[in-house]
């Protein structure tokens, strides 16, 4: 990886980055993470030049194929050459201040097993200033010898956590089609997990839960103050929850 001399020399940190049709992001993404010793991409069946571009810039690529996301993440983390690991999406951007903060932290004599960060969401070119997303915490950096990564940590962070002062900038979506396809992919993965746990959908999941998601996000969490972007974000998020349980319903009927 290229040395980012303005911030810090190369650190014994491994990056695991989740990738899906992110060809346009990859060069900037790798440059942003050039402080790290190693970058591993987990590619979820991209149909563009994401894999070729990542390899061109020196990253290792692992294909997810039909492997469960949790299993492939575990495999990638176990295969890293460093104990300190960062898990991000290709559309995440770490500011110079956040990079300096986390690299300084791991040089201390005593460190926490894991570190969380807040997120600044950019949605269709607009900074989302209100709503449920402002309070979300992401597990960013952890020592794999002392902490086992799981998606559950992001969904339900512990009440006591070590939080970086600076936030991740998340440029999550290129356009509406990209936003919708990414949500569909996430909900399909969630449906597969529920299916493996023998969870069955019911009337509440199809009718009430999507309504509650929209109402909470748009009204109670003040998402309406984001304007039309806030409405789109709440509407599509609630509809994607409905789709999660529809996919689960299809799985129980052996239908695609």
N, C-alpha and C positions, 0 to 999 in steps of 0.2 A: 504494500500500500504506500501511496505517496505521503511523505512527511508533511505535517501541518505545522511548520516551524513557528508561525505567529502565535500559536496557542500552547502547544506542548509537544515534546518529542514522542515518538511512537510508544504506546502503552500496551501492557500485557492484558489487553481486553479483546474478547471475541464478540463480533456482532452476528446475530442471527436475524435476518431480515425476511419478512414475508412478502412474496412477490406474486402479482397477477396482472398480466398485460400492462406492465409499467415501464415499457421501453423508453418513454420520454423522460422518465424520472431517474433512471439508473445512474447515468453519469454524474449528475448533481448529487445524488444520494451517496455514491461511493466517495466523491470528493468531500462531502460533509463529514463522512465517517473515517477519513483518512488518518485520524489520530490513533485508530485501533490497529492491532497487530494482524487481525484476521476478520474477514467478512464472509459469511455463509448465507446464500440465498436459498430459501425454500420456495420453489416455484410451483404454483397450483395450476398446472396445465395451461400455461399462457399460450395464446395463439399468435402473438406478435414476435418481435425479435428480442424479448426480455432476456432469455437464457443466453443467447449469443452475445448480447451486449454486456451482460454481467461477466461472462467469461473473458471477453475482450479486455475488460478493465481489471482483471486479476482476481475476481471473486470465485469462490467455490459454489457450485450449484447442486442442490439436492432436489430431485423431482418428487413431488407429493403423490402424484398419480391417484390411486384409490385408497391410499393409506389415511387412516384417521389423523386429523390435524394434531391432536394431543400426542399421538404416538410418534409422528414425524418430528414434532418439536422436541420431544424427549430425546430422540435419536440424534438430532442435530446438536443439541446442547451437550449431550454426552461425548460427541465427537470433537468438540472444540478443544484447541490446544491450550487454552487459558482457563483459569478458574473464574475470573471475572467475566460475566456475560451480559450483553445488552440485547434485548429482544424488541424490535421495532417493525413498523410497516415501511414499505418503500416510499410512501408518501409522507412519512414523518421527517421533520427537519429539526436538528439540534443546534441551537444558537451557540455562538462562541462562548457566551457567559455560562451556559449550561455545560458545555464540554469542559471548560476550565473548572467548574464546580465539581463535576463528577470525577475528573482525573486527579484533582487535588485531594478529594476525599479518600480515594483508594491508596494514596501515599501515606496516610496517617497511620500511626502505630496501632490504634484501635479503630476498627471499622464495624459497621452494622453488617448483618448478613444480606440485607437487601435494601434498596432505595426506591422510593416512588417519586413520580413527578406529576404535576398538573398538566393539562393540555389546553392549548388555544386552538380552537377549531375554525378553519377557514372554509366556508361553504359557498360554492359558486362565486368565489372572489370576495365574499363579505366576511368580516370577522364576526363570529357569533358571540354577542356580549351578554346574552341572557339565556336562561334555561337550565335544564338538567345537566347539560354537558360541562358546565362551568365547575361543578363540584366533583367531576370524575377524576380519579387518580389512577395512574398507570404504573405498573411494576416495570421500572426501567433498567435498573442495574442490580445484579445479585452475584454472590459468590456461590457457585454451583456445589461446592463442598459443604456449604452450610445451609443452603436453601434450595428447595425443589420447586421449579417453576410450574405454574398451572394457570390456566385461563380464569379459574375461580378467583385468583388473587386480584384480577382486574375487575371482575364483576362485583366482588364483595371484599374490598380491601380491609385489612384488620383495623381496629379502632386506634391502636397504637402503631404508628409507622414512622419511618425516617423519610422526610420529604425534602426534596431539593427546592431551593428558593425559585429557581428559574423553571419555566414550563417548556414542554415540547410543542412545537408548531406543527399542527396536523393539517396538511393540504390534502384532504381525504378523497376529493372527487374532481375529475377533470370536467365532467358534464353530467347531465341528468342520466343518460344511458349508463355511464360508468358508475354513478352512485347507485342506481337501481341494481345493476349486475353484481356489484360488490355486496350489497345487502342480501341479495338472493343467495349468493355463495355462503355468506355467514349463516343465514337461516337454515340452509340445507345441512351445513355441518352441525348446527345445534339440533336439528331434527334427528339426525343420525345418532347423536349422543343420547337423546331422549328415547329413541327406539331401542338402543342397546340397554337402557335402564328399564325397559318395559313400561315406560310411561305412555298412557293413552290419552288422546285429546278428547275433550268433551264440549258441551255447549258453552261453558264459561270461556274456554280458550278461543272459540270461534267468534263469539259475539261480544262478550263483556270485556275480556282482556285488551283487545285492540282499542276499544272505546276508552278504557281507563288510561292506556298508554298515551293516546292523543290528548285527552283532557288534562292529564297531569303535566305533560310536556308543554302544551301550548298555553294553558290557562294558569294552573297552579304554580308552575315553574317560570311563568312570565315569558314563555317563548314568543308570544304575540308581539313583544317589544322588538323582536328581530325583524318585524315586517313580513313581507311575503316569503322571504327565505325561512323564517321561523315556522310559517304555516306548512310549507313544503317539507321541511325537516320533520315536523310532527306527524304530518299525514303519511309520508312514505315510511317512517319508522313504525307507525302503528299498523300499516298495511303489511309490512314485512313480518310483523309478529303473527298476523293471521296466516301469512304464507308458511311460516315455520310449522304451524300445526296442520295446515293442509298437506304439506309434504309428509309430515308424520302420519297423517291419516292414510295417504297413498302407500306409505311403506308397509303398513299393516295389511294392505290389500294387494301387495306385490305388484303395484302399478308405478310407472314412471311419471 
